[in-house]
Amino acid sequence: MTTFKALQVTETAEGQFPRHIVQRHIDELPAGEVLIKVAYAALNYKDALSATGNKGISRTYPHTPGVDAAGTVAESQSDQFQIGESVIVTGYDLGMNTSGGFAEYIRVPAEWVVKLPSNLTLKESMIYGTAGFTAAWSIYRLQNSGLQPDQGEVLVTGATGGVGCLGVALLAKLGYQVVAGTGKPEAEAFLRKIGAKDIIGREQLQDTSKRALLKGRWAGVLDTVGGNILETAIRSCQYGGHVSCCGLVAANELNLPIYPFILRGVSLLGIDSAARPMDIRLKLWDLMANDWKVNVLQDILIDATLEELNAVYIDKILQGKIRGHVVVTL
Ligand SMILES: NC(=O)c1ccc[n+]([C@@H]2O[C@H](COP(=O)([O-])OP(=O)(O)OC[C@H]3O[C@@H](n4cnc5c(N)ncnc54)[C@H](OP(=O)(O)O)[C@@H]3O)[C@@H](O)[C@H]2O)c1
């Protein structure tokens, strides 16, 4: 019987969630039409929650996390996918309540699988991963809401994180004036390299004055952190500003008066990338591979083995200490 290497999280009777790298059997994988030999996976904040026993993400253990994987088709019961084809799987239920990408194999339904676009390598697809896809979906929605590069500065919060740094790079590629909001002043050179025109410290992005409207600075905001930083950003939008909201690393709440919406016409756009339908998924991957392709992917990449992911990066992402996007080579 074929075995494969995987990160596995178990649950102890004492409520602990130890992680180990183990050999698993192919027949333990869930049902699905496509078996994929994983070449690369990416680390997201959500994966770290799943890897540390967050039952809001993953209900049952033992479990192999990893919401992103790219590799080659090893077996296929779908006529859409042939053995040896390069493919990407991001989101849906991968790595949440099914066995995920932190393993040498995944088995998934054919409707989760995207063919690798021709202008992207498997590794580049994982430098983007769900983080890049979420940033691209945020930007797509901001643009459709009416945000144009000539309208002024666009703030990206959590700018050194996965979604944040890919948001900075993609917005810069599209000609926007990007201001990177970060808790890591030492990352200024990195943020400028990937496209930020200006840097703003996290403390300057948090207002507790309770004033309904602050000086209108932002034409747009790509927020990845939530809480007071998102509240402050909304209250600091120009007339007609556009704000996307995808994350909650700072807080999962939003407490603010409605005045920015009714006096400045600010638009707040919710972002859910995991369940995006296939038509928009294909469109965004094509954009990321071609017209929107950023030339700083290698600057954003943090290379890791499965062992390093387990020993170092899962804890580091939960502490908000990562600068870039971790890609695991399987
Ligand atoms: N809605 C969706 O579909 C979707 C998809 C993907 C991710 N997400 C969410 O988006 C968020 C970011 O995900 P990610 O994978 O990019 O995570 P990440 O790599 O950990 O990035 C988060 C960044 O936020 C900043 N940060 C960390 N702790 C903070 C705090 N307490 N207060 C303010 N800022 C803090 C840090 O950047 P700086 O030091 O530069 O400030 C950190 O690098 C997560 O909440 C994730 O669940 C949502």
The ligand as an SDF file (V2000), in Angstrom:
LIG
                    3D

 48 52  0  0  0  0  0  0  0  0999 V2000
  -11.8500   36.2270    3.6670 N   0  0  0  0  0  0  0  0  0  0  0  0
  -11.0680   35.3850    3.0460 C   0  0  0  0  0  0  0  0  0  0  0  0
  -11.4360   34.7500    2.0870 O   0  0  0  0  0  0  0  0  0  0  0  0
   -9.6550   35.2360    3.5330 C   0  0  0  0  0  0  0  0  0  0  0  0
   -8.6860   34.5950    2.7650 C   0  0  0  0  0  0  0  0  0  0  0  0
   -7.3610   34.5600    3.2250 C   0  0  0  0  0  0  0  0  0  0  0  0
   -7.0640   35.1260    4.4620 C   0  0  0  0  0  0  0  0  0  0  0  0
   -8.0410   35.6910    5.1920 N   0  0  0  0  0  0  0  0  0  0  0  0
   -7.7750   36.3270    6.4740 C   0  0  0  0  0  0  0  0  0  0  0  0
   -6.9210   37.4270    6.2410 O   0  0  0  0  0  0  0  0  0  0  0  0
   -6.0930   37.6290    7.3850 C   0  0  0  0  0  0  0  0  0  0  0  0
   -4.6450   37.6400    6.9400 C   0  0  0  0  0  0  0  0  0  0  0  0
   -4.2930   36.3350    6.5160 O   0  0  0  0  0  0  0  0  0  0  0  0
   -2.7930   35.9900    6.1380 P   0  0  0  0  0  0  0  0  0  0  0  0
   -2.7690   34.5540    5.8020 O   0  0  0  0  0  0  0  0  0  0  0  0
   -2.2730   37.0100    5.2070 O   0  0  0  0  0  0  0  0  0  0  0  0
   -2.0990   36.1880    7.5810 O   0  0  0  0  0  0  0  0  0  0  0  0
   -0.6240   36.6440    7.9270 P   0  0  0  0  0  0  0  0  0  0  0  0
    0.3230   36.2340    6.8800 O   0  0  0  0  0  0  0  0  0  0  0  0
   -0.4170   36.2130    9.3360 O   0  0  0  0  0  0  0  0  0  0  0  0
   -0.6990   38.2470    7.8960 O   0  0  0  0  0  0  0  0  0  0  0  0
   -1.3600   38.9970    8.8610 C   0  0  0  0  0  0  0  0  0  0  0  0
   -0.5860   40.2830    9.0990 C   0  0  0  0  0  0  0  0  0  0  0  0
   -1.3950   41.1380    9.9130 O   0  0  0  0  0  0  0  0  0  0  0  0
   -0.5880   41.9050   10.7880 C   0  0  0  0  0  0  0  0  0  0  0  0
   -0.9890   41.6240   12.1620 N   0  0  0  0  0  0  0  0  0  0  0  0
   -0.7570   40.4950   12.8770 C   0  0  0  0  0  0  0  0  0  0  0  0
   -1.2830   40.5790   14.1060 N   0  0  0  0  0  0  0  0  0  0  0  0
   -1.8730   41.7930   14.1730 C   0  0  0  0  0  0  0  0  0  0  0  0
   -2.5870   42.4780   15.1910 C   0  0  0  0  0  0  0  0  0  0  0  0
   -2.8120   41.9270   16.3770 N   0  0  0  0  0  0  0  0  0  0  0  0
   -3.0440   43.7080   14.9230 N   0  0  0  0  0  0  0  0  0  0  0  0
   -2.8530   44.2820   13.7150 C   0  0  0  0  0  0  0  0  0  0  0  0
   -2.1720   43.6830   12.7100 N   0  0  0  0  0  0  0  0  0  0  0  0
   -1.6930   42.4560   12.9480 C   0  0  0  0  0  0  0  0  0  0  0  0
    0.8480   41.4950   10.5220 C   0  0  0  0  0  0  0  0  0  0  0  0
    1.3690   42.3700    9.5020 O   0  0  0  0  0  0  0  0  0  0  0  0
    2.1580   43.7320    9.8530 P   0  0  0  0  0  0  0  0  0  0  0  0
    3.1490   43.3700   10.9130 O   0  0  0  0  0  0  0  0  0  0  0  0
    2.7680   44.1480    8.5690 O   0  0  0  0  0  0  0  0  0  0  0  0
    1.1310   44.7020   10.3690 O   0  0  0  0  0  0  0  0  0  0  0  0
    0.6920   40.1000    9.9240 C   0  0  0  0  0  0  0  0  0  0  0  0
    1.8060   39.7480    9.1560 O   0  0  0  0  0  0  0  0  0  0  0  0
   -6.4490   36.5020    8.3630 C   0  0  0  0  0  0  0  0  0  0  0  0
   -7.4050   36.9620    9.2810 O   0  0  0  0  0  0  0  0  0  0  0  0
   -7.0590   35.4610    7.4640 C   0  0  0  0  0  0  0  0  0  0  0  0
   -7.9090   34.5910    8.1720 O   0  0  0  0  0  0  0  0  0  0  0  0
   -9.3260   35.7500    4.7520 C   0  0  0  0  0  0  0  0  0  0  0  0
  1  2  1  0
  2  3  2  0
  2  4  1  0
  4  5  1  0
  4 48  2  0
  5  6  2  0
  6  7  1  0
  7  8  2  0
  8  9  1  0
  8 48  1  0
  9 10  1  0
  9 46  1  0
 10 11  1  0
 11 12  1  0
 11 44  1  0
 12 13  1  0
 13 14  1  0
 14 15  2  0
 14 16  1  0
 14 17  1  0
 17 18  1  0
 18 19  2  0
 18 20  1  0
 18 21  1  0
 21 22  1  0
 22 23  1  0
 23 24  1  0
 23 42  1  0
 24 25  1  0
 25 26  1  0
 25 36  1  0
 26 27  1  0
 26 35  1  0
 27 28  2  0
 28 29  1  0
 29 30  1  0
 29 35  2  0
 30 31  1  0
 30 32  2  0
 32 33  1  0
 33 34  2  0
 34 35  1  0
 36 37  1  0
 36 42  1  0
 37 38  1  0
 38 39  2  0
 38 40  1  0
 38 41  1  0
 42 43  1  0
 44 45  1  0
 44 46  1  0
 46 47  1  0
M  CHG  2   8   1  16  -1
M  END
$$$$
